[in-house]
Amino acid sequence: MSTAAQHTAPTPPPMDTLPQLRAALAGLAALGIDTRLDRLEEDLATTRLDQVPALAERYRQYVRRNTTEQAVAALRMPVSASFAELREKKAAAR
């Protein structure tokens, strides 16, 4: 069983400051999702200051996208159920 199966669907944390954004990204690790913290730091180091708000929004969206009920439910899905769902979709597409 994955560690993601042991967690409930989170609500996105506050992400109004860079420390809050970093904490939100770090929190994804509990769900087994890549935190992208290293990438954020690299991007911040090379992004022009006038482009920082757009960069922050991109990372906020990453957190939101990965903490929806659907995303967390997909992470919790057993592998056998995931394969069964894929087989059903494949059969329906024929």
Disulfide bonds with the S-S distance in Angstrom:
none
